Structures are given as C-alpha cells and as structure tokens.
Amino acid sequence: MKIVLGSILIFSAIYFGIYLFSYIGILDIPETQYSASATKALKNKTASRESVLSNPVAVEWTGEIFGVLQSGNGYAIKSLDQKAQYPQFMAFWPRDKMEWLDGNVRIKGLMEGIDCAYQNTIFGGECVPLITITTLKIIKE
C-alpha cells in the first residue's frame, strides 16, 4: 500500500513540476502546429463523443477567436490551418485568469481530450479538442 501511494505521489509531483515549469516558461516542450503525438493520442478517438486523454499532449495551434465564455477564461477558436484535422477547438486558462480577447492567436497548451459541452451552442454540432492554455499570443495581422 505504501509503495502504491508513494508511486502515485512521485508521479503526481513530476507531472505537476513539468506542468508548472512549462506554464511559467522555464521548460520548453517541443511542439508543432498539429503534433504527431496529438494525432496518435486521438487516433482511436472520434470527434462525435467526449474523451479524456490519459496523458495530455503538448500542442501549438493558431486560430481566430470567435467566441468567449462569459467568465473570460475560455475561447472558441477556428483554426487558421485549412487542412487541420480539427477545424475548431476550445481553449481555457488553467486558473481564474480572465481576458476578453478577439482576433487571431497562437496558443501553446496541453490537449486534454475531446469535449462536447458546447457542441450544440457554439460549434455547430461538433465535439472539439479541449486545450488548457499555457501561453497565448495575439497574432498581429
């Protein structure tokens, strides 16, 4: 029992450390626009139902914000990549950070899975990838 609890605590501490250091910019996780690891992680997942990735995947995606949650901590985004596997995605700040933004953005973050919470209100019947934002930059046109 102690070994199991100890292993869980160690794994949690490592995961939290990686997340924290990548969030504050000390650790830079190599990423691509649509990373191969994200595609592989979602290979058996369909966009027609919710799913959670057992290991969140680091991604860097660009898109245009077309919706902001009333709280200001989440965005509905349409991908700028015409060939993207997922033409839309939802991105949230990990804490109580609030920014009302619009326009084009580049988001680095962790893809947590596929979310269907807003499929019938914002995303036209589609379930979309859910991203926890680590950094967000406004792209000047």
Contacts in CASP RR format, 6 or more apart in sequence:
PFRMAT RR
TARGET T0000
AUTHOR 0000-0000-0000
METHOD contacts of the structure
MODEL  1
MKIVLGSILIFSAIYFGIYLFSYIGILDIPETQYSASATKALKNKTASRE
SVLSNPVAVEWTGEIFGVLQSGNGYAIKSLDQKAQYPQFMAFWPRDKMEW
LDGNVRIKGLMEGIDCAYQNTIFGGECVPLITITTLKIIKE
18 27 0 8 1.000
18 29 0 8 1.000
19 110 0 8 1.000
21 27 0 8 1.000
22 28 0 8 1.000
22 29 0 8 1.000
22 58 0 8 1.000
22 134 0 8 1.000
23 94 0 8 1.000
23 134 0 8 1.000
25 134 0 8 1.000
25 135 0 8 1.000
29 58 0 8 1.000
30 58 0 8 1.000
31 58 0 8 1.000
31 59 0 8 1.000
31 60 0 8 1.000
31 108 0 8 1.000
32 59 0 8 1.000
32 60 0 8 1.000
33 60 0 8 1.000
33 61 0 8 1.000
33 62 0 8 1.000
33 81 0 8 1.000
34 59 0 8 1.000
34 61 0 8 1.000
34 81 0 8 1.000
34 84 0 8 1.000
34 85 0 8 1.000
35 57 0 8 1.000
35 58 0 8 1.000
35 59 0 8 1.000
35 60 0 8 1.000
37 57 0 8 1.000
37 58 0 8 1.000
38 57 0 8 1.000
38 59 0 8 1.000
38 111 0 8 1.000
38 129 0 8 1.000
39 85 0 8 1.000
41 53 0 8 1.000
41 55 0 8 1.000
41 57 0 8 1.000
41 111 0 8 1.000
42 51 0 8 1.000
42 53 0 8 1.000
42 85 0 8 1.000
42 113 0 8 1.000
42 114 0 8 1.000
42 129 0 8 1.000
45 51 0 8 1.000
45 113 0 8 1.000
45 114 0 8 1.000
46 114 0 8 1.000
47 86 0 8 1.000
47 114 0 8 1.000
47 126 0 8 1.000
47 127 0 8 1.000
47 128 0 8 1.000
48 127 0 8 1.000
49 114 0 8 1.000
49 116 0 8 1.000
49 127 0 8 1.000
50 113 0 8 1.000
50 114 0 8 1.000
50 115 0 8 1.000
50 116 0 8 1.000
50 127 0 8 1.000
51 113 0 8 1.000
51 114 0 8 1.000
52 112 0 8 1.000
52 113 0 8 1.000
53 111 0 8 1.000
53 112 0 8 1.000
53 113 0 8 1.000
56 110 0 8 1.000
56 111 0 8 1.000
56 112 0 8 1.000
56 113 0 8 1.000
56 132 0 8 1.000
57 110 0 8 1.000
57 111 0 8 1.000
58 108 0 8 1.000
58 109 0 8 1.000
58 110 0 8 1.000
58 111 0 8 1.000
59 107 0 8 1.000
59 108 0 8 1.000
59 109 0 8 1.000
59 110 0 8 1.000
59 111 0 8 1.000
59 131 0 8 1.000
60 106 0 8 1.000
60 107 0 8 1.000
60 108 0 8 1.000
60 109 0 8 1.000
61 77 0 8 1.000
61 79 0 8 1.000
61 81 0 8 1.000
61 84 0 8 1.000
61 89 0 8 1.000
61 106 0 8 1.000
61 107 0 8 1.000
61 131 0 8 1.000
62 79 0 8 1.000
62 80 0 8 1.000
62 81 0 8 1.000
62 104 0 8 1.000
62 105 0 8 1.000
62 106 0 8 1.000
62 107 0 8 1.000
62 139 0 8 1.000
63 77 0 8 1.000
63 78 0 8 1.000
63 79 0 8 1.000
63 80 0 8 1.000
63 104 0 8 1.000
63 105 0 8 1.000
63 106 0 8 1.000
63 107 0 8 1.000
64 77 0 8 1.000
64 78 0 8 1.000
64 80 0 8 1.000
64 103 0 8 1.000
64 104 0 8 1.000
64 105 0 8 1.000
65 75 0 8 1.000
65 76 0 8 1.000
65 77 0 8 1.000
65 101 0 8 1.000
65 102 0 8 1.000
65 103 0 8 1.000
65 104 0 8 1.000
65 105 0 8 1.000
66 76 0 8 1.000
66 77 0 8 1.000
66 78 0 8 1.000
67 75 0 8 1.000
67 76 0 8 1.000
67 77 0 8 1.000
67 102 0 8 1.000
67 122 0 8 1.000
68 74 0 8 1.000
68 75 0 8 1.000
68 76 0 8 1.000
68 100 0 8 1.000
68 101 0 8 1.000
68 102 0 8 1.000
69 75 0 8 1.000
71 98 0 8 1.000
72 98 0 8 1.000
72 99 0 8 1.000
72 100 0 8 1.000
73 92 0 8 1.000
73 93 0 8 1.000
73 96 0 8 1.000
73 97 0 8 1.000
73 98 0 8 1.000
73 99 0 8 1.000
74 90 0 8 1.000
74 91 0 8 1.000
74 92 0 8 1.000
74 93 0 8 1.000
75 90 0 8 1.000
75 91 0 8 1.000
75 92 0 8 1.000
75 101 0 8 1.000
75 105 0 8 1.000
76 88 0 8 1.000
76 90 0 8 1.000
76 118 0 8 1.000
76 122 0 8 1.000
76 123 0 8 1.000
77 88 0 8 1.000
77 89 0 8 1.000
77 90 0 8 1.000
77 91 0 8 1.000
77 105 0 8 1.000
77 107 0 8 1.000
78 87 0 8 1.000
78 88 0 8 1.000
79 86 0 8 1.000
79 87 0 8 1.000
79 88 0 8 1.000
79 89 0 8 1.000
80 104 0 8 1.000
86 128 0 8 1.000
86 129 0 8 1.000
88 123 0 8 1.000
88 126 0 8 1.000
88 128 0 8 1.000
89 128 0 8 1.000
89 129 0 8 1.000
89 130 0 8 1.000
89 131 0 8 1.000
90 115 0 8 1.000
90 117 0 8 1.000
90 118 0 8 1.000
90 123 0 8 1.000
90 128 0 8 1.000
90 129 0 8 1.000
90 130 0 8 1.000
90 131 0 8 1.000
91 107 0 8 1.000
91 109 0 8 1.000
91 130 0 8 1.000
91 131 0 8 1.000
91 132 0 8 1.000
91 133 0 8 1.000
91 136 0 8 1.000
92 130 0 8 1.000
92 131 0 8 1.000
92 132 0 8 1.000
92 133 0 8 1.000
93 99 0 8 1.000
93 132 0 8 1.000
93 133 0 8 1.000
94 132 0 8 1.000
94 133 0 8 1.000
94 134 0 8 1.000
99 136 0 8 1.000
101 136 0 8 1.000
101 138 0 8 1.000
103 138 0 8 1.000
103 139 0 8 1.000
104 138 0 8 1.000
104 139 0 8 1.000
104 141 0 8 1.000
105 136 0 8 1.000
105 137 0 8 1.000
105 138 0 8 1.000
105 139 0 8 1.000
106 136 0 8 1.000
106 137 0 8 1.000
106 139 0 8 1.000
107 131 0 8 1.000
107 133 0 8 1.000
107 135 0 8 1.000
107 136 0 8 1.000
108 133 0 8 1.000
108 134 0 8 1.000
108 135 0 8 1.000
108 136 0 8 1.000
109 131 0 8 1.000
109 132 0 8 1.000
109 133 0 8 1.000
109 134 0 8 1.000
109 135 0 8 1.000
110 131 0 8 1.000
110 132 0 8 1.000
110 134 0 8 1.000
111 129 0 8 1.000
111 130 0 8 1.000
111 131 0 8 1.000
112 130 0 8 1.000
112 131 0 8 1.000
112 132 0 8 1.000
113 129 0 8 1.000
113 130 0 8 1.000
114 127 0 8 1.000
114 128 0 8 1.000
114 129 0 8 1.000
114 130 0 8 1.000
115 127 0 8 1.000
115 128 0 8 1.000
115 129 0 8 1.000
115 130 0 8 1.000
116 127 0 8 1.000
118 128 0 8 1.000
119 125 0 8 1.000
119 126 0 8 1.000
119 127 0 8 1.000
119 128 0 8 1.000
END
